[in-house]
Amino acid sequence: MLSQIRWHQANGETNPFEYLNLVRKTIHWWNGHQMDKYISTELNKRYREYKADHEGTRSKAIIDLVLQSYIPEALGLKSDGSGEGLDPNFRAFAVCQIRLFVFVGHDSTSSTICYILHLLYTNPKTLSALRQEHDDLFGTDLTELPSLLKSRPHLINDLPYTTAVIKEALRLFPPGGCSRAGQPTFSLLSDSGKECPTENVAAVFTVRSELQRSPVYWSKPDAFLPERWLVKPGHDLYPIKGAYRAFEIGPRNCVAQVFVMTELKVVLACLVRQFDFSPAYEEFDALNRGKRVAGMTTTYRGERAYQIEEGAAHPADHYPCRVHVRSRG
């Protein structure tokens, strides 16, 4: 998966010869073959387990959910668990969808974790408030956190400030975009009120990184203010409906957003009180000064960790950083 992302062909590629890169095509094919083989093997394994215990305890892993929802109806699984093997068409479809889930679950989430930690470093008051919320809810003994979350998982839903931090990081640095096909009966309205028909438009893109920083919809759009997600309607910071689309809305709404938010809260609960993270771009730039084109800017909107396309949107240069074990003295 990491190799596939590193060899990703950017949509904005301007060099036509890059599209003829046979090495890239070969690596993509090989990576795809390896991932398909691995997922297919897991499907076969889970299918055998499902047949052996089709009325027993059910796992919530994505592979198991796919099998549980499809097999009984499509393959006529009998009460004793008997049935035919996996249909080739179903297998191909399932492998494709599971690959997508693995990619999204790994790539966009890991990028978001980087940006949350980066924003916490650049906003120490926010980091202090986040740590305090975790101390108040979980206690100060970090060694007890895993067992506490295992025995009382509902606690992860009692972190309003942590949730606000995550949503604000996703507002400023959304890891993905969205597109929809144009429709003859559907038009968009510009900020000035001009009607823009979408008939015969192949794709309408939602550029979240611009929408979610637009001063038309957001107060202090470039500021990292988790408080905007905690204020009441009528407050200047209160988000306008439809302006936040980190997980998209409507029929393209992310089906895994609840899982992602839970995962991010667990990761932050395990990390922010135990480690200090700091960017190391100055060191990185000093080591790579000779590799840059003369006069090339290294920031965007004043941010060195600007987003680049690499599968999902990633921090530039893969976010070089320093990690230190935090002293609780």
LUMGUGU-947799 format. One line per 4 residues: number of its first residue (from 1); their letters; for each residue x, y, z of N, C-alpha, C. Coordinates in steps of 0.2 Angstrom, whole numbers, plus 5000, padded with zeros to 4 digits. Atoms other than C-alpha are relative to their C-alpha. Example, Ala and Ser with C-alpha at 12.3 -4.5 7.8 and 13.67 -1.06 7.14 Angstrom:
<sites>
1) AS) 5004/4994/5000/5062/4978/5039/5004/5006/5000 | 4996/4994/4999/5068/4995/5036/4996/5005/5003;
</sites>
This chain:
<sites>
1) MLSQ) 5004/4994/5000/5000/5000/5000/5004/5006/5000 | 4995/4994/5000/5014/5012/5004/5003/5001/4994 | 4997/4999/5007/5023/5009/4988/4995/5002/4995 | 5005/4998/5005/5007/5011/4978/4999/5008/5001;
5) IRWH) 5002/4993/4999/5004/5028/4986/5006/5004/4998 | 4994/4997/5002/5022/5033/4983/5001/5001/4993 | 5000/5000/5007/5021/5029/4965/4994/5003/4997 | 5006/4997/5003/5004/5038/4963/5001/5005/4995;
9) QANG) 4999/4995/5005/5002/5048/4947/4995/5006/5002 | 5004/4994/4998/4996/5065/4952/4996/5002/4995 | 5004/4998/5005/4981/5071/4943/5002/5007/4997 | 4998/4994/5002/4989/5088/4941/5007/4999/4996;
13) ETNP) 4994/5001/5003/5004/5080/4932/5000/5004/4993 | 4999/4996/5006/5010/5092/4918/5005/4997/4995 | 4995/5003/5005/5024/5082/4910/4997/4994/4997 | 5004/5005/5003/5016/5071/4897/5004/4993/5000;
17) FEYL) 4996/5006/5000/5031/5059/4897/4999/4995/5007 | 5002/5004/4994/5026/5054/4915/4995/4995/4999 | 5005/5005/5001/5011/5045/4908/5002/4994/4996 | 4998/5006/5004/5022/5034/4898/5006/4996/5005;
21) NLVR) 4995/5003/4995/5033/5029/4914/4998/4992/5001 | 5002/5007/4999/5033/5010/4912/5002/4997/5007 | 4998/5002/4993/5042/5008/4929/4994/5001/5004 | 5006/4999/4996/5027/5016/4937/4994/4995/4999;
25) KTIH) 5006/5005/5001/5014/5005/4928/5002/4993/5002 | 4998/5007/4998/5024/4989/4932/4999/5000/5007 | 5001/5000/4993/5025/4994/4950/4993/5000/5002 | 5007/5000/4998/5007/4998/4951/4996/4993/4999;
29) WWNG) 5003/5007/5001/5002/4981/4943/5002/4995/5005 | 4998/5004/4996/5013/4972/4954/4997/5001/5007 | 5003/4999/4994/5007/4980/4970/4993/4998/5000 | 5007/5002/5001/4989/4978/4964/4999/4992/5000;
33) HQMD) 5001/5008/5000/4992/4959/4961/5002/4998/5007 | 4998/5003/4994/5000/4957/4978/4994/5002/5005 | 5006/4999/4996/4985/4966/4987/4994/4996/4998 | 5006/5005/5002/4972/4956/4977/5001/4993/5003;
37) KYIS) 4998/5007/4998/4981/4940/4981/4999/5000/5008 | 5000/5001/4993/4982/4944/5000/4992/5001/5002 | 5007/4999/4998/4963/4950/5001/4996/4994/4998 | 5004/5006/5002/4957/4935/4991/5002/4994/5004;
41) TELN) 4999/5006/4995/4966/4923/5003/4997/5001/5006 | 5004/4999/4993/4958/4932/5018/4993/4999/4998 | 5007/5001/5002/4941/4931/5009/4999/4992/5001 | 5001/5007/5000/4943/4912/5007/5000/4998/5007;
45) KRYR) 4999/5002/4993/4949/4910/5025/4994/5002/5004 | 5006/4998/4996/4934/4920/5032/4994/4997/4998 | 5006/5004/5002/4922/4911/5021/5000/4994/5003 | 5000/5006/4997/4927/4895/5028/4998/5000/5007;
49) EYKA) 5002/4999/4994/4926/4902/5045/4992/5001/5001 | 5007/4998/5000/4909/4909/5041/4995/4994/4999 | 5004/5006/5001/4902/4892/5035/5000/4996/5006 | 4999/5004/4994/4909/4884/5051/4996/5002/5006;
53) DHEG) 5003/4997/4995/4901/4896/5062/4995/5006/4998 | 5004/4995/5003/4888/4906/5052/4994/5003/5005 | 5005/4998/4996/4876/4908/5067/5004/5002/5007 | 4996/4998/4994/4890/4912/5080/5002/5007/5001;
57) TRSK) 4998/4993/4999/4899/4927/5086/5002/5003/4993 | 4998/4997/5006/4901/4939/5071/5005/5006/5001 | 4995/4995/5000/4916/4950/5068/4997/5006/4997 | 5002/4994/5003/4914/4968/5063/5006/5003/4995;
61) AIID) 4995/4998/5005/4930/4968/5052/4996/5001/4993 | 5003/4999/5007/4926/4974/5034/4999/4994/4996 | 5001/5006/5004/4929/4958/5026/4994/4995/5003 | 5006/5004/4997/4917/4949/5038/4993/5003/4999;
65) LVLQ) 5006/4997/5002/4904/4962/5035/4998/4999/4993 | 5001/5001/5007/4905/4960/5017/4997/4993/4999 | 5002/5007/5001/4903/4941/5018/4993/4999/5003 | 5006/5001/4996/4889/4942/5031/4994/5002/4996;
69) SYIP) 5006/4997/5003/4878/4953/5021/4999/4997/4993 | 5001/5003/5007/4881/4944/5004/4998/4993/5000 | 5000/5007/5001/4883/4926/5006/4993/4996/5001 | 5006/5003/4999/4867/4920/5014/4995/5000/4994;
73) EALG) 5005/4999/5005/4856/4928/5001/5002/4998/4993 | 4997/5002/5006/4867/4926/4986/5002/4993/4998 | 4997/5007/5001/4874/4909/4988/4995/4995/5003 | 5005/5005/4997/4859/4901/4997/5003/4996/5006;
77) LKSD) 4996/5004/4994/4869/4896/5013/4994/4997/5004 | 5005/5004/4996/4859/4883/5022/5001/5001/5007 | 5000/4999/4993/4855/4882/5040/5007/4996/5003 | 4994/5003/4998/4870/4870/5042/5006/5003/4998;
81) GSGE) 4994/4997/5002/4882/4882/5034/5003/4998/4993 | 4997/5003/5006/4884/4872/5018/4998/5005/4994 | 5001/4996/5006/4885/4881/5001/5006/5000/4995 | 4995/5000/5005/4895/4884/4986/5006/5005/5002;
85) GLDP) 4994/4995/4999/4912/4893/4985/4998/5007/4998 | 5001/4993/5002/4914/4911/4982/4999/5001/4993 | 5001/4999/5007/4907/4917/4966/5005/5005/4997 | 4994/4996/5002/4921/4924/4955/4998/5008/4999;
89) NFRA) 5002/4993/5001/4911/4940/4951/5000/5004/5007 | 5001/4997/4993/4907/4943/4969/5007/5001/5003 | 4993/4999/4998/4926/4940/4973/5003/5006/4998 | 4997/4994/5003/4932/4953/4961/4997/5006/5002;
93) FAVC) 5003/4994/4997/4919/4965/4967/5003/5002/5007 | 4999/4999/4993/4923/4962/4985/5008/5002/5001 | 4993/4998/4999/4942/4963/4983/5001/5007/4998 | 5000/4993/5002/4940/4980/4974/4998/5004/5005;
97) QIRL) 5003/4996/4994/4929/4987/4988/5004/5000/5006 | 4996/5000/4994/4940/4981/5002/5007/5003/4999 | 4994/4996/5001/4956/4988/4994/4998/5007/5001 | 5001/4993/4999/4947/5005/4994/4999/5001/5007;
101) FVFV) 5001/4999/4993/4942/5003/5012/5007/5000/5003 | 4993/5001/4997/4960/4998/5016/5004/5007/4999 | 4996/4994/5002/4967/5013/5007/4997/5006/5003 | 5003/4994/4996/4955/5026/5014/5001/5000/5007;
105) GHDS) 4998/5001/4993/4957/5019/5031/5007/5001/5002 | 4993/4999/4998/4975/5020/5031/5003/5007/4998 | 4997/4994/5003/4980/5034/5019/4997/5007/5003 | 5003/4994/4998/4968/5048/5023/5000/5001/5008;
109) TSST) 4999/5000/4993/4968/5044/5042/5007/5002/5002 | 4994/4998/4998/4986/5044/5044/5003/5007/4998 | 4998/4993/5002/4988/5061/5035/4996/5004/5005 | 5003/4996/4996/4975/5068/5046/5003/5000/5007;
113) ICYI) 4997/5000/4993/4984/5062/5062/5006/5004/5000 | 4994/4995/5001/5000/5071/5055/4998/5007/5001 | 5002/4993/5000/4990/5087/5053/4998/5002/5007 | 5002/4999/4994/4982/5086/5070/5006/5001/5005;
117) LHLL) 4994/4999/4996/4999/5084/5079/5004/5006/4998 | 4997/4994/5002/5006/5098/5069/4997/5006/5002 | 5004/4994/4998/4992/5110/5073/5001/5000/5008 | 4999/5000/4993/4994/5105/5091/5006/5003/5002;
121) YTNP) 4994/4997/4999/5012/5109/5091/5000/5008/4999 | 5000/4993/5002/5009/5126/5083/4995/5004/5004 | 5005/4996/4995/4995/5130/5096/5000/4996/5007 | 4999/5003/4994/5001/5125/5113/4995/5001/5005;
125) KTLS) 5006/4999/4996/4986/5132/5122/4995/4994/4999 | 5005/5005/5002/4975/5120/5112/5002/4993/5003 | 4997/5006/4998/4987/5106/5116/4999/4999/5008 | 5001/5000/4992/4986/5110/5135/4993/4998/5002;
129) ALRQ) 5007/5001/4998/4967/5110/5135/4998/4993/4998 | 5002/5006/5002/4966/5094/5125/5003/4995/5005 | 4997/5005/4995/4978/5085/5138/4996/5000/5006 | 5004/4999/4994/4968/5092/5152/4993/4996/5000;
133) EHDD) 5006/5004/5001/4952/5085/5145/5001/4992/5001 | 4999/5007/4999/4960/5068/5144/5002/4998/5007 | 4998/5001/4993/4967/5069/5161/4993/5000/5005 | 5006/4999/4996/4950/5074/5168/4995/4993/4999;
137) LFGT) 5004/5006/5002/4941/5059/5159/5003/4993/5002 | 4996/5007/5000/4954/5045/5159/5004/4999/5006 | 4995/5001/4995/4964/5049/5174/5007/5002/4998 | 4993/4998/5002/4983/5053/5174/5004/4994/5000;
141) DLTE) 4996/5006/5000/4989/5035/5175/5000/4998/4992 | 5001/5002/5007/4993/5032/5156/5000/4993/4999 | 5000/5007/5001/4996/5014/5159/4993/4996/5000 | 5007/5003/4999/4978/5011/5163/4995/5002/4994;
145) LPSL) 5005/4998/5006/4971/5019/5147/4998/4994/4996 | 5002/5006/5005/4971/5003/5136/4994/4996/5004 | 5005/5004/4997/4961/4993/5149/4994/5004/5002 | 5006/4995/4999/4950/5008/5153/4996/5000/4994;
149) LKSR) 5004/4999/5006/4945/5010/5135/4997/4993/4998 | 5003/5007/5002/4942/4991/5133/4994/4999/5004 | 5006/5001/4996/4931/4990/5148/4994/5005/5000 | 5005/4994/5000/4922/5007/5146/5001/5003/4993;
153) PHLI) 4999/4996/5006/4923/5011/5127/4996/5006/4999 | 5004/4994/5001/4909/5023/5128/5003/5006/5002 | 4996/4994/4997/4921/5035/5137/5002/5004/4994 | 4997/4997/5005/4928/5039/5120/4995/5005/4997;
157) NDLP) 5005/4995/5002/4912/5048/5116/4999/5006/5004 | 5000/4994/4996/4914/5060/5130/5006/5005/5000 | 4994/4996/5001/4928/5070/5123/4998/5006/4995 | 5003/4995/5005/4919/5086/5115/5006/5004/4998;
161) YTTA) 4995/4996/5003/4935/5096/5114/5005/4997/4996 | 4996/5004/5005/4945/5082/5106/4996/5000/4994 | 5004/5001/5006/4931/5080/5094/5001/5007/4996 | 4999/4993/5003/4932/5099/5090/5007/5001/4997;
165) VIKE) 4993/5000/5002/4951/5098/5088/5000/4996/4993 | 5000/5004/5006/4949/5084/5075/4996/5003/4994 | 5004/4997/5006/4935/5093/5065/5003/5006/4998 | 4997/4994/5002/4945/5109/5065/5006/4998/4995;
169) ALRL) 4995/5002/5004/4960/5100/5058/4998/4998/4993 | 5002/5002/5006/4950/5092/5045/4997/5006/4996 | 5003/4994/5004/4942/5109/5040/5006/5003/4997 | 4994/4997/5003/4960/5116/5037/5003/4996/4996;
173) FPPG) 4996/5005/5004/4968/5101/5030/4996/4994/4998 | 5003/5006/5002/4955/5090/5022/5004/4995/4996 | 4996/5004/5004/4963/5074/5015/4998/4998/4994 | 5002/5002/5007/4952/5071/5000/4995/5005/4997;
177) GCSR) 5005/4996/5003/4940/5079/4988/4994/4996/4998 | 5006/5003/5002/4924/5074/4980/4998/5002/4993 | 5003/4998/5007/4916/5074/4962/4993/4997/4999 | 5006/5002/5002/4899/5072/4955/4998/5001/4993;
181) AGQP) 5002/4999/5007/4892/5070/4938/4995/5006/4999 | 5005/4995/5002/4883/5085/4930/4993/4997/4999 | 5007/5003/5002/4864/5083/4928/4996/5006/4997 | 5004/4995/5004/4852/5092/4916/4996/5004/5004;
185) TFSL) 5005/4996/4996/4840/5098/4929/5004/5003/5006 | 4996/4998/4994/4854/5103/4942/5004/5006/4998 | 4995/4994/5001/4863/5120/4943/5003/5002/5007 | 4997/4997/4994/4875/5128/4955/4999/5007/5000;
189) LSDS) 5000/4993/4999/4874/5145/4962/5007/5003/5002 | 4994/4998/4998/4890/5155/4963/4999/5005/5006 | 5000/4995/4994/4894/5167/4978/4996/5006/4998 | 5004/4994/5002/4887/5181/4968/4993/4999/4998;
193) GKEC) 5007/5002/5002/4871/5172/4964/4999/4998/4993 | 5000/5002/5007/4875/5167/4946/4998/4993/4999 | 5002/5007/5001/4867/5151/4940/5005/4997/4995 | 4995/5004/5004/4879/5138/4933/4997/4993/4999;
197) PTEN) 5002/5006/5002/4871/5124/4924/5005/4994/5000 | 4995/5005/5000/4879/5107/4926/4999/4995/4994 | 5002/5005/5006/4871/5098/4910/5007/5000/4996 | 4994/5002/5004/4885/5090/4900/5007/5001/5003;
201) VAAV) 4994/4999/4997/4898/5093/4913/5002/4993/5003 | 4998/5007/4998/4908/5077/4916/5000/4999/5007 | 4999/5000/4993/4912/5081/4934/5000/5006/5003 | 5000/4994/4996/4909/5094/4947/5004/4999/5006;
205) FTVR) 4995/5001/4994/4923/5095/4960/4998/5004/5005 | 5000/4996/4993/4921/5100/4978/5007/5001/5002 | 4993/4999/4998/4938/5108/4982/4999/5002/5007 | 5001/4999/4993/4937/5106/5001/5005/5005/5003;
209) SELQ) 4995/4996/4997/4953/5115/5005/4999/5007/4998 | 5002/4993/5001/4946/5131/4997/4993/5002/5003 | 5006/4999/4997/4928/5129/5002/5000/5001/5008 | 5000/5000/4993/4932/5126/5020/5005/5005/5003;
213) RSPV) 4996/4995/4998/4944/5141/5021/4997/5007/4997 | 5003/4994/5004/4933/5153/5011/4997/5005/5006 | 5002/4995/4995/4930/5170/5021/4992/5001/4999 | 5008/5000/5001/4912/5169/5013/4996/4996/5005;
217) YWSK) 5004/5005/4996/4907/5155/5024/5003/4999/5007 | 4996/5002/4993/4920/5155/5039/5002/5007/5003 | 4997/4995/4996/4924/5168/5052/5007/4998/5001 | 4993/5001/4998/4943/5169/5054/5002/4993/4996;
221) PDAF) 5000/5007/5004/4945/5155/5040/5007/4997/5001 | 4993/5003/4999/4964/5152/5042/5002/4999/5007 | 4998/5001/4993/4964/5151/5061/4998/4994/5002 | 5001/5007/4997/4965/5135/5070/4996/5001/5007;
225) LPER) 5004/4999/4994/4950/5137/5082/4995/4995/5001 | 5005/5006/4998/4942/5121/5089/4994/5003/5003 | 5006/4997/4996/4930/5133/5099/4994/5001/4995 | 5006/4998/5005/4920/5136/5083/4995/4994/5000;
229) WLVK) 5005/5006/5000/4913/5118/5085/4997/4999/5007 | 5003/5001/4993/4908/5121/5103/4995/5006/5001 | 5004/4994/4998/4899/5138/5102/4993/4999/4997 | 5007/5001/5002/4880/5140/5100/4998/5003/4994;
233) PGHD) 5002/4996/5006/4871/5145/5085/4999/5007/5001 | 5001/4993/4999/4871/5164/5082/5007/5003/5002 | 4994/4998/4999/4889/5165/5087/5004/5001/4994 | 4996/4998/5006/4901/5173/5075/5004/4994/4997;
237) LYPI) 4996/5006/5002/4911/5157/5074/4996/4994/4998 | 5004/5006/5001/4897/5145/5072/5000/4998/4993 | 4999/5002/5007/4899/5135/5056/4993/5000/4996 | 5006/5000/5005/4887/5138/5041/4998/4993/4998;
241) KGAY) 5002/5007/5003/4877/5123/5036/5002/4999/4993 | 4997/5002/5007/4885/5114/5021/5007/5002/4999 | 4994/4998/5002/4901/5123/5022/5006/4995/5002 | 4995/5005/4997/4910/5109/5032/4998/4993/4996;
245) RAFE) 5001/5006/5004/4912/5094/5020/5006/4995/5000 | 4994/5005/5000/4927/5084/5026/4998/4993/4999 | 5003/5007/5002/4916/5068/5025/4995/5001/4995 | 5005/4999/5006/4905/5075/5011/4993/5000/5004;
249) IGPR) 5007/5000/4998/4886/5076/5013/4996/4997/4995 | 5005/5003/5005/4871/5068/5004/5002/4993/4998 | 4999/5007/5002/4873/5052/4994/5008/4999/5000 | 4993/5001/5000/4892/5054/4994/5003/5000/5007;
253) NCVA) 4998/4999/4994/4893/5055/5012/5005/4994/5002 | 4995/5006/4999/4908/5044/5019/4996/4995/5005 | 5003/5005/4996/4901/5028/5026/5004/4998/5007 | 4996/5002/4995/4915/5026/5038/5002/5006/5005;
257) QVFV) 4997/4995/4996/4916/5043/5046/4999/4999/5008 | 5000/5002/4993/4910/5037/5063/5006/4996/5003 | 4995/5004/4999/4923/5024/5063/5007/5004/5000 | 4994/4996/5000/4936/5037/5058/5001/5005/5006;
261) MTEL) 4999/4996/4995/4932/5049/5071/5001/4997/5007 | 4999/5004/4994/4932/5036/5085/5008/4998/5000 | 4993/5002/5001/4949/5030/5078/5005/5006/5002 | 4996/4995/4998/4956/5047/5079/5000/5002/5007;
265) KVVL) 5001/4999/4993/4950/5050/5096/5004/4995/5004 | 4996/5005/4997/4958/5034/5102/5008/5001/4999 | 4993/4999/5001/4975/5038/5094/5002/5006/5004 | 4998/4994/4996/4975/5056/5102/5000/4998/5007;
269) ACLV) 5000/5001/4993/4971/5049/5119/5006/4996/5002 | 4994/5004/4999/4985/5037/5117/5007/5003/4999 | 4994/4997/5002/4998/5049/5110/5002/5007/5004 | 4999/4993/4998/4996/5067/5116/5003/5001/5007;
273) RQFD) 4997/4999/4993/5000/5065/5134/5006/4996/5001 | 4994/5004/4999/5014/5053/5132/5006/5002/4995 | 4995/4998/5005/5024/5061/5117/4999/5007/4999 | 5000/4994/5003/5029/5078/5111/5002/5000/4993;
277) FSPA) 4998/5001/5007/5029/5080/5092/5002/5007/4998 | 4998/4994/5003/5038/5094/5083/5003/5000/4993 | 4998/5000/5007/5041/5098/5064/5007/5001/5000 | 4993/5000/5001/5059/5096/5058/5001/5003/4993;
281) YEEF) 4999/4998/5006/5057/5105/5042/5007/5004/4999 | 4994/4996/5001/5072/5117/5045/5006/4995/4999 | 4995/5005/5001/5083/5102/5047/5000/4996/4993 | 5001/5004/5006/5076/5093/5032/5002/5005/4994;
285) DALN) 4998/4995/5005/5078/5109/5021/5007/5001/4999 | 4992/4999/5000/5096/5111/5026/5003/4994/4997 | 4997/5006/5003/5100/5093/5021/4998/4999/4993 | 5003/5000/5006/5090/5095/5005/5001/5006/4996;
289) RGKR) 5000/4994/5003/5095/5112/5000/5002/5000/4992 | 4998/5001/5007/5104/5107/4984/4996/4997/4995 | 5004/5003/5004/5090/5097/4978/4994/5004/4997 | 5005/4996/5002/5078/5111/4976/5001/5005/4994;
293) VAGM) 4999/4996/5006/5075/5122/4961/5001/5007/5003 | 4999/4993/4997/5082/5140/4964/4994/5004/5000 | 5005/4995/5000/5069/5152/4969/4993/4997/5002 | 5006/5004/4999/5056/5138/4972/4997/5002/5007;
297) TTTY) 5003/4999/4993/5044/5143/4987/4999/4993/5004 | 5001/5006/4996/5043/5131/5001/4994/5000/5005 | 5006/4999/4996/5027/5137/5009/4994/5002/4996 | 5006/4998/5004/5009/5140/5004/4995/5002/5006;
301) RGER) 5004/4997/4995/4998/5151/5014/5004/5001/5007 | 4996/5000/4994/5013/5153/5026/5001/4993/5003 | 4999/5007/4996/5013/5134/5030/5005/4996/4996 | 4995/5005/5003/5028/5123/5027/4997/4993/4999;
305) AYQI) 5003/5006/5001/5017/5108/5029/4994/5000/4996 | 5006/4999/5004/5006/5112/5015/4999/4993/4997 | 5003/5007/5003/4996/5098/5006/5003/4999/4993 | 4999/5002/5007/5002/5089/4991/4996/4993/4999;
309) EEGA) 5004/5006/5002/4993/5075/4981/5004/4994/5000 | 4996/5006/5000/4999/5058/4985/4995/4994/5002 | 5006/5004/4998/4984/5047/4985/4995/5005/5003 | 5004/4995/4996/4975/5057/4999/5005/5006/5000;
313) AHPA) 4996/4995/5000/4982/5074/5002/5005/4999/5006 | 4994/5001/4995/4999/5073/5012/5003/5006/5002 | 4995/4994/4999/5010/5085/5021/5006/5000/4996 | 4994/5000/5004/5024/5091/5010/5006/4996/5003;
317) DHYP) 4993/5004/4998/5040/5080/5011/4998/4995/5005 | 5002/5006/4995/5030/5067/5022/5001/5002/5007 | 5000/4997/4993/5031/5079/5037/5006/4997/5004 | 4994/5002/4996/5049/5076/5044/4999/5003/5007;
321) CRVH) 5002/4998/4993/5047/5078/5063/5005/4997/5005 | 4997/5002/4994/5055/5075/5080/4995/4997/5005 | 5005/5003/4995/5046/5064/5093/5004/4999/5007 | 4997/5001/4993/5051/5065/5112/4995/4997/5005;
325) VRSR) 5004/5003/4995/5044/5055/5126/4999/5006/5005 | 5002/4994/4996/5035/5068/5137/5002/4999/5007 | 4999/5000/4993/5041/5072/5154/4994/5002/5004 | 5006/4998/4997/5027/5072/5166/5001/5003/5007;
329) G) 4998/4998/4993/5037/5078/5181/4996/5006/5003;
</sites>
